[in-house]
Amino acid sequence: MAESRKLSVVIIALNESRRIAGCLESVQWADDIVVVDSGSTDGTVELARNYGARVHDVPWIGFGPQKQAAVNLAAYDMVFNIDCDERVTPELAEEIKQILASDEKKAAYSVPRRTFLGLNEIRHCGWYPDRTVRLFDRRMASFSSELVHEKVVVNGETGICHGELLHYSFDGFSDLIVKMNRYTDIGAAQLLARGKKSCFSQVVFRPLYAFSKTFFLQKGFLDGFAGFAVAVSNAVSVFYKYAKLRELQHAKSEKNREAS
């Protein structure tokens, strides 16, 4: 058996003092922990250092580029990416250790996530197993450049982990709404940059489809009221993304008209 490879855990953070401690606690077994902070003022940096993390200050450049910056700062080629609102279960930690100690040399591994809305675990709505690549060799994988909804682009074989991440994404409905507003701002800007257009029919019918897909096709109704709330929030999110895109289109047209 080959000598166990060392692992760097990489995290991006901004004012995450309420959540980062639990995240860091769950990865204390790692050989190296890197936190890329983008200007926290709530004690996040001090907390991270107390848990032995190496903290680097990097101005915010979008989710994909920010996470890649953290990967580039890692001490080792094997990297595990985790968000502040996530926790590595003991089962997943043990599985990762076994992978690092084995002769298996896959480029990356996907991990299933259990996501919570407040105290409610969402098992449907397309939220589970929500597999995402988290463990990878940075020589064969890197983050995409998307400002939001980034992903790891892998050049090689991707294996699977069975141990789960716990994802405490939203404290409750108020938190969900705040994040929705932020993500739809970014999403609309991305669509505009790609030359996408928003017409009235999209603003009307895309949200209806989003609700139907989440609640019926992805069986959100099995999650009860929480599932219904997720379906509604998905629909509202789609509505605002395309409504904001229309605003951006009109503002751009007006600016071009004034410049001509």
LUMLO-281691 format. One line per field, with one value per residue (C-alpha): residue in three letters; x, y, z. Coordinates in nm, 2 decimals. Layout:
aa <- (ALA; ...) .
xx <- (X; ...) .
yy <- (Y; ...) .
zz <- (Z; ...) .
END
This chain:
aa <- (MET; ALA; GLU; SER; ARG; LYS; LEU; SER; VAL; VAL; ILE; ILE; ALA; LEU; ASN; GLU; SER; ARG; ARG; ILE; ALA; GLY; CYS; LEU; GLU; SER; VAL; GLN; TRP; ALA; ASP; ASP; ILE; VAL; VAL; VAL; ASP; SER; GLY; SER; THR; ASP; GLY; THR; VAL; GLU; LEU; ALA; ARG; ASN; TYR; GLY; ALA; ARG; VAL; HIS; ASP; VAL; PRO; TRP; ILE; GLY; PHE; GLY; PRO; GLN; LYS; GLN; ALA; ALA; VAL; ASN; LEU; ALA; ALA; TYR; ASP; MET; VAL; PHE; ASN; ILE; ASP; CYS; ASP; GLU; ARG; VAL; THR; PRO; GLU; LEU; ALA; GLU; GLU; ILE; LYS; GLN; ILE; LEU; ALA; SER; ASP; GLU; LYS; LYS; ALA; ALA; TYR; SER; VAL; PRO; ARG; ARG; THR; PHE; LEU; GLY; LEU; ASN; GLU; ILE; ARG; HIS; CYS; GLY; TRP; TYR; PRO; ASP; ARG; THR; VAL; ARG; LEU; PHE; ASP; ARG; ARG; MET; ALA; SER; PHE; SER; SER; GLU; LEU; VAL; HIS; GLU; LYS; VAL; VAL; VAL; ASN; GLY; GLU; THR; GLY; ILE; CYS; HIS; GLY; GLU; LEU; LEU; HIS; TYR; SER; PHE; ASP; GLY; PHE; SER; ASP; LEU; ILE; VAL; LYS; MET; ASN; ARG; TYR; THR; ASP; ILE; GLY; ALA; ALA; GLN; LEU; LEU; ALA; ARG; GLY; LYS; LYS; SER; CYS; PHE; SER; GLN; VAL; VAL; PHE; ARG; PRO; LEU; TYR; ALA; PHE; SER; LYS; THR; PHE; PHE; LEU; GLN; LYS; GLY; PHE; LEU; ASP; GLY; PHE; ALA; GLY; PHE; ALA; VAL; ALA; VAL; SER; ASN; ALA; VAL; SER; VAL; PHE; TYR; LYS; TYR; ALA; LYS; LEU; ARG; GLU; LEU; GLN; HIS; ALA; LYS; SER; GLU; LYS; ASN; ARG; GLU; ALA; SER) .
xx <- (0.00; 0.13; 0.21; -0.10; -0.13; -0.17; -0.48; -0.56; -0.91; -1.00; -1.28; -1.39; -1.55; -1.70; -1.85; -1.91; -1.84; -2.17; -2.10; -1.73; -1.65; -1.87; -1.72; -1.36; -1.43; -1.54; -1.21; -0.96; -0.82; -0.69; -0.32; -0.37; -0.67; -0.68; -0.94; -0.96; -1.14; -1.27; -1.29; -1.47; -1.53; -1.71; -1.42; -1.42; -1.05; -0.96; -1.19; -1.03; -0.68; -0.78; -0.87; -0.53; -0.63; -0.39; -0.59; -0.54; -0.71; -0.83; -1.08; -1.40; -1.38; -1.68; -1.74; -1.55; -1.24; -1.24; -1.25; -0.98; -0.77; -0.80; -0.70; -0.39; -0.29; -0.33; -0.01; -0.09; -0.23; -0.51; -0.78; -1.12; -1.35; -1.61; -1.84; -1.88; -2.24; -2.13; -2.00; -1.81; -1.97; -1.74; -1.83; -1.71; -1.39; -1.30; -1.38; -1.16; -0.87; -0.91; -0.90; -0.58; -0.42; -0.51; -0.34; -0.64; -0.55; -0.88; -0.88; -1.18; -1.46; -1.82; -1.99; -2.36; -2.51; -2.80; -2.94; -3.15; -3.39; -3.40; -3.46; -3.61; -3.41; -3.51; -3.49; -3.66; -3.70; -3.38; -3.19; -3.08; -2.84; -2.71; -2.38; -2.10; -1.72; -1.54; -1.23; -0.99; -0.63; -0.57; -0.33; -0.63; -0.92; -1.00; -1.30; -1.49; -1.49; -1.86; -1.94; -2.21; -2.32; -1.95; -1.84; -1.52; -1.41; -1.23; -0.98; -0.99; -1.20; -1.44; -1.51; -1.79; -1.79; -2.08; -2.02; -2.23; -2.18; -2.43; -2.54; -2.71; -2.77; -3.06; -3.13; -3.49; -3.71; -3.57; -3.22; -3.35; -3.50; -3.18; -2.97; -3.22; -3.19; -2.82; -2.81; -3.07; -2.87; -2.56; -2.76; -2.93; -2.59; -2.44; -2.73; -2.69; -2.31; -2.39; -2.62; -2.94; -3.27; -3.57; -3.92; -4.26; -4.34; -4.02; -4.10; -4.44; -4.38; -4.03; -4.14; -4.44; -4.22; -3.98; -4.25; -4.40; -4.06; -3.97; -4.30; -4.43; -4.15; -3.89; -4.15; -4.12; -4.47; -4.31; -4.12; -4.45; -4.47; -4.10; -4.10; -4.38; -4.18; -3.88; -4.09; -4.23; -3.89; -3.75; -4.03; -3.99; -3.61; -3.66; -3.91; -3.68; -3.38; -3.56; -3.73; -3.40; -3.26; -3.53; -3.43; -3.07; -3.16; -3.36; -3.09; -2.83; -3.05; -3.11; -2.73; -2.66; -2.93; -2.78; -2.43; -2.54) .
yy <- (0.00; 0.35; 0.60; 0.80; 1.12; 1.45; 1.66; 2.03; 2.15; 2.48; 2.71; 3.06; 3.29; 3.63; 3.71; 3.35; 3.35; 3.18; 2.88; 2.84; 2.68; 2.38; 2.34; 2.36; 2.13; 1.86; 1.88; 1.89; 1.56; 1.72; 1.79; 2.15; 2.39; 2.70; 2.98; 3.25; 3.55; 3.84; 4.11; 3.96; 4.20; 3.97; 3.76; 3.49; 3.53; 3.49; 3.19; 3.02; 3.08; 2.94; 2.61; 2.60; 2.73; 2.94; 3.25; 3.45; 3.78; 3.78; 4.05; 3.90; 3.79; 3.56; 3.21; 3.01; 3.23; 3.27; 2.90; 2.84; 3.10; 2.89; 2.57; 2.75; 2.83; 2.48; 2.31; 1.97; 1.86; 1.65; 1.91; 1.89; 2.19; 2.27; 2.56; 2.73; 2.60; 2.23; 1.96; 1.65; 1.34; 1.09; 0.84; 1.07; 1.16; 0.79; 0.72; 1.01; 0.88; 0.54; 0.69; 0.89; 0.58; 0.36; 0.30; 0.44; 0.75; 0.89; 1.26; 1.35; 1.21; 1.33; 1.35; 1.34; 1.62; 1.62; 1.97; 2.14; 2.43; 2.54; 2.22; 2.04; 1.80; 1.82; 1.47; 1.56; 1.87; 1.78; 1.85; 1.50; 1.33; 1.65; 1.49; 1.74; 1.70; 1.80; 1.58; 1.62; 1.63; 1.99; 1.88; 1.72; 1.94; 2.31; 2.53; 2.69; 3.07; 3.12; 3.39; 3.17; 2.81; 2.72; 2.36; 2.16; 2.07; 1.74; 1.61; 1.24; 0.97; 1.07; 0.83; 0.84; 0.87; 0.73; 0.92; 1.24; 1.61; 1.79; 2.11; 2.37; 2.61; 2.82; 2.91; 2.96; 3.14; 3.49; 3.36; 3.18; 3.51; 3.71; 3.45; 3.43; 3.81; 3.79; 3.49; 3.63; 3.95; 3.76; 3.52; 3.80; 3.97; 3.64; 3.59; 3.94; 3.89; 3.58; 3.77; 3.61; 3.79; 3.79; 3.82; 3.83; 3.47; 3.36; 3.57; 3.40; 3.04; 2.96; 3.01; 2.79; 2.52; 2.56; 2.51; 2.21; 2.04; 2.09; 2.00; 1.73; 1.58; 1.59; 1.49; 1.79; 1.72; 1.43; 1.69; 1.85; 2.22; 2.26; 2.10; 2.33; 2.63; 2.52; 2.48; 2.83; 2.98; 2.81; 2.96; 3.31; 3.29; 3.21; 3.49; 3.75; 3.64; 3.69; 4.01; 4.15; 4.05; 4.26; 4.55; 4.51; 4.49; 4.81; 4.99; 4.88; 4.99; 5.33; 5.37; 5.28; 5.52; 5.81; 5.73; 5.73) .
zz <- (0.00; -0.09; 0.18; 0.28; 0.08; 0.28; 0.25; 0.24; 0.33; 0.16; 0.28; 0.16; 0.42; 0.48; 0.82; 0.91; 1.28; 1.36; 1.14; 1.07; 1.41; 1.34; 1.00; 1.12; 1.41; 1.15; 0.96; 1.24; 1.12; 0.79; 0.75; 0.63; 0.65; 0.44; 0.49; 0.22; 0.38; 0.19; 0.46; 0.76; 1.05; 1.29; 1.44; 1.16; 1.10; 1.47; 1.50; 1.20; 1.34; 1.67; 1.49; 1.33; 0.99; 0.77; 0.68; 0.37; 0.28; -0.08; -0.20; -0.33; -0.70; -0.73; -0.60; -0.86; -0.87; -0.49; -0.44; -0.70; -0.51; -0.20; -0.39; -0.52; -0.16; -0.04; 0.09; -0.08; -0.41; -0.27; -0.18; 0.00; -0.05; 0.21; 0.28; 0.62; 0.65; 0.59; 0.83; 0.74; 0.91; 1.08; 0.82; 0.54; 0.72; 0.76; 0.39; 0.28; 0.50; 0.34; -0.01; 0.08; 0.21; -0.08; -0.42; -0.59; -0.79; -0.93; -1.03; -0.80; -0.59; -0.55; -0.22; -0.13; 0.08; 0.33; 0.32; 0.60; 0.58; 0.95; 1.14; 0.85; 0.64; 0.27; 0.12; -0.21; -0.42; -0.60; -0.28; -0.21; -0.28; -0.45; -0.53; -0.59; -0.64; -0.32; -0.30; -0.59; -0.70; -0.81; -1.08; -1.26; -1.15; -1.09; -1.02; -1.31; -1.34; -1.27; -1.02; -0.87; -0.91; -0.97; -1.02; -1.02; -1.38; -1.37; -1.62; -1.54; -1.36; -1.09; -0.81; -0.55; -0.17; 0.03; 0.35; 0.36; 0.41; 0.63; 0.47; 0.70; 0.41; 0.55; 0.91; 0.81; 0.56; 0.63; 0.55; 0.24; 0.11; 0.17; -0.02; -0.29; -0.35; -0.37; -0.60; -0.84; -0.87; -0.97; -1.19; -1.38; -1.44; -1.57; -1.81; -1.94; -1.99; -2.19; -2.42; -2.29; -2.32; -2.09; -2.25; -2.08; -2.14; -1.96; -1.66; -1.65; -1.74; -1.62; -1.25; -1.30; -1.44; -1.16; -0.90; -1.09; -1.13; -0.76; -0.60; -0.83; -1.05; -0.77; -0.51; -0.29; -0.16; 0.04; 0.25; 0.36; 0.42; 0.40; 0.05; -0.06; 0.07; -0.13; -0.45; -0.40; -0.33; -0.65; -0.85; -0.69; -0.75; -1.12; -1.14; -0.99; -1.19; -1.52; -1.39; -1.29; -1.63; -1.80; -1.58; -1.68; -2.04; -2.03; -1.84; -2.10; -2.38; -2.22; -2.17; -2.53; -2.65; -2.45; -2.58; -2.94) .
END
